[in-house]
Amino acid sequence: MTVYFIGAGPGDPELITVKGRRLLERCPVVIYAGSLVDPEILRWARADAARHDSSGLDLDKQLSLMAEANAAGLDVARLHTGDPSLYGAIAEQIRGLRRLGIPYELVPGVSACFAAAAALGLEYTLPGGTQTLILTRRSGRTPVPETESLPRLAEAGAAMVLYLSAGATEGVEAELLPAYGPDCPVAVVYRATWPDQQILHCRLSELAATVRKAGLRRHALILVGSFLDQDGRESYLYSEERVQNDR
């Protein structure tokens, strides 16, 4: 018996991996992340699978369900949104499984930051531009180490994607302005790849007002950086020089 932590992707059911879908199709127990996982994904679960919405379950109840499945020799598909290793709150579940001696495996998924880039039709790392992508969040109910505060991270001038921060855009704007400047381009992607996906464009100095006007508080990523203008040199990968050297 194994508990499979499966990245279900950002929203679009077809963005679950082949391996994730295969495991979902055969696991007799499914625990899924409520409104964060598109219910359409569950159509690939076994018809007789026991299905549990984790949004109404505390950690002890989830571990109890996994322990019951383990005692019965039943595999569990634990569906998480995006990729489970990024803001997936799986560490506490894993600690519990280790304590109980229950095997587990992580199955990667497509994170929302990559779905957002796809929705915008751009890449984060441009030739002649930033080669670094920072994935972070603003400190809130879950604290962030001082060494990873937004003002400190912003000093790098790298491409930045903020998770779980759409409800704190005033603070995001204030903390990023000194390093990025008021004219730095920003994109806000709400529920990337879902049918109600929404994309907002603005400058950093307009971030809070733009998000407030749109009424967004949750389920949105904030993308910040010059990469949004897609300027820069052409890459060496497709250059005539590289082609000639490879002949």
N, C-alpha and C positions, 0 to 999 in steps of 0.2 A: 504494500500500500504506500502511496506517495501523495503528498499535497503539492499540487502544481500551482505556483503563483504565476498567472498568465497575464501578460500585458495585452489588454483588449484593444489598444489603440486609442486615438483621440476622440472618436465618435463614429465615423463611417464604419459600418460593420465589416466591410471588405478590407479594412486595414489591419485586422487581426492577422497574425502570421499563419502560415500553413501549419506549422507545428502546433500553435495555439489552438487552431480550429480542430486539428486532429485529436488533440487531447480532450477538448471540450466535447467532441462527438462521442467519446468513449467513457468519460468519467460518470459514474452513477450518482455523484453528489456534486452540486454546483453552488458555490457561494459567490455572489456578485455584488458589485459596489453600487447598488441602487440606481439613482438617477444619473450617476456619472457614466454608466455603461449603457449604450443603446440597447433597449430590449430586443431589437432585431437580431442581435448576436445570439440570443438564447434559442433562436430557431434551430441552431446547429447542435444544441444539447440533445441528449437522448430523451425520447418521449417519456420514459419512465424515471428520469433523473429527479432526485429530490432537489428542489431549488430554494435557496435561502437568500433574502435580501439583507446584506450586511449593514445597511443604513440604520436598521432597527436593532442591531446586535452589538452588545459591548464585547470587549476582548475576551472575557471569560466565556461568554456564550459561544463565540466563534471557535475558541479552542475546544470547548465541550463538543461541538458538532464534529470537529476534526478528530477528536479522540474517539467518538462513537463510530465514525467511519473507519478509523484505524482498527478498532476492535472487531469490526465486521469485515475487514479486509477490502474496503472500498476506496478507490482512488477519489481524490477531491480536486475539482477545478476551482481554484480561487481566482476569480476574475477581478483585475484591477484596471482602472482607466490608464491610458497612455502606456508608459513603461513602469513596471512596479518598483524599480530601483530609484525612481525620482519622485520625491514627495508622496511615496506610496504607503507610508506607515506600515511597512512590512516588518521592520526590525523587531518590534514587540511581539508580533505573531511568530517570527522565527525563534526568538528566545523561548517562547512558550512551547513550541514544537520540539526544540532541543531538550528542554526540561522533561518533556513527556516521552522523548525517544522516538518521535514520529518523523520519518523521512520527508524531505521536501526538495523541490527543485524550482528554480526561477526560469521563466520563459520570457525573453525580452519582447518588448512591444514598441510601437511607434509613438514617441512622445509628442505632445501637443506643440512643442517648439518647432519641430520639423514639419508638422502639419500646417502650422502658421506660415512658415517660409514657403511651403508649396502653394498655399492659398494666395500669397502675395506674389508668387512667381519670381523669387529671388534666392540668392545664396548669401550666407553669413560671412564667408571669407573670400574677399575679393583680391585679385592680383594688384599689388601696389597699395592695398588697404589693410585693414585689420586682419590678422590671422588668428584671432582669439575670440571665442564665444563664451560669455559669462552667463550661466544659468543661476538665478538667485531669487530671493524674495525679500520684501521689506519686513523688518521686525514688527511683530504684532503679538497676538496671544502666544504664538510660538516664537521665542526670542531668537535673535541672530547674534553670533559672536561679534564683539566690537571690531575685531580684525576683519570682519566681513561686512561691515556696515556699507550702505550704498555710497556715501561720500568716498570711502577708501577704495572700493572697487571701481568707482567711476574714474579714478585717477589714471587708470590704464587706457581709457579712451576706446576700449574694445566694444565689439557688438555685445549687447546685453539683452537678455530676455528675463522678464520678471514674472514669476508665477505668484498666485495667491496674493496679489497686491492691488487688484482693481478697486477695492474698497478704501484704499489709502493713497489715492493719486495726488492729493495735495502734498503729502509728505514725500512721495516719490519725486514729484516735480521739484520741490524745494531742495532735496538732497542731491539731485543730479545736475541741477542748473549750473553750479560753479564750475564743474569739470566739463560738461558737454556743451554748455552755452544755450541761450534761449532759442536759437534757430536750428538746433539739432533735430533732424526728422524723427518722428515717432509713429508707430503703427500699433493700434490696439485691435487684437483679433478675438472676437467673442465666439466661443463654442466652435472652434475650428473643425471643419468637415461635417458638422451637424447640418440638418436642413435649414436651421435658422441662423447659420453663421452670419456674422456681421463684422465688417472691417472699417475701422476709422483711421484717418490720416490727419496728422497735425504736427505742429512744432512743439518742442518740449515745454515752452512757456505757455502753451495752450492746453496741455494735457488734462489738468484737473477740470477745466471748464468743458472740454470736449466730452470727456467721459461722463461728467455730471449731466450734461444736456442729453446724452444718449440713454441715461438711466441705468448704466451698467454698474454692478457691484460685485459680481462673482463670475466665475467661468470665463475670464478673459485674460489673455496674455498681453503684456506691454513690451514692445520691441523698441529698442533705443539704439541709435547709432548712425553714422554716416553711410553704412552699408545699404541703408534704405534708399539712397539716391542711386545706387548701382553704378557709381563712377569708378574709374580706376583703369590701370593698364590691362592690356590683353594678357592672358596667361601664357607661360612658356609651353604648357602642355600642347597647345594647338598652333604654336608658332612655326613659321617656315624654317627657322633656325633649328628647332628641335627635330622637325621632319627630316631635314637634310643630314643632321648628325646621326640619326637613327638608320640611315640607309646603308 
